[in-house]
Amino acid sequence: MEHEKQVEVVKQALELETQIQVLEQFLPEERAETYAEPEPRPPVRQEAHYTEPPIRHGCKVNWLLMLGPAGITLALSTFSNSAFLVWMFALTLFVWVPVYYFALYRKQKAATIERIRNSAEYQQQCTAARMAANRQQQEFDEAYTKAKEEYDSVLLPRYQAARSAWEAEHQAQIRKEEQELAQAKKELAALYGETRIVPAQYRRVDALQYIYDMISTSDYDVHQAIEYFDKSQQRALEEMRLQEQQQANALAIEQNDLLDRQNSIAEKARRDANIAAAVGAVQRHNTNKAIKKWMEK
């Protein structure tokens, strides 16, 4: 095959291999892609809440009546040691105060609240509050009805139409790319079958790119370019192995240095222990010797 024909065939094979690689990479992503815009949320009907008007009962604790007897008995007991006054003070403080608060004040307060609640004026206030709540609920219902009509007639149909259009276009794009992929594979198989320009193990983008770059810029043919490609791959493999070996050697040296440091530390610890043991033995010997001399006196 002439040189120019080899360049043309390798270029065509490279373009088809590149196209197939790109399509096979992006087609799964496009198939998994979904419409980006979220579906509009339907309106929510609001609820108006009726709250009873507050009751202002006006009842107040009569502190003088509640704590006055205890104060009087306390004042009298300071001038007298009478046990009766002490007893009366305890009675007015611990009995009268709870009786007044719970039996009198709370009862009066409850009766006043009930009277106000049953009064015509308060009932009018309740009626006005219910009417206000009803008016607010009517406004809520009108706003909800209007929003629901807009959602059903405008927002949702517009979203569905846009989504349907996108999905149709998206599926058409996918079908187009699938057809392009099938056509590229068919053309590439026919090209390899007719020309047998490169062996099967070199029918990939990186190898074809190397071969094309070499034969399109020189007089080398495909077979010579393949030889140089093999050599470059072998050099790259050797460089990678050399780099791995250098890394392994550096790691081994580092581990050996760590082991040496650990051995040095252990050896120093053993020497220190031996020295300490020897010093202890000498001290014990001297002590025993001194005790023996003292006992012989």
Disulfide bonds with the S-S distance in Angstrom:
none
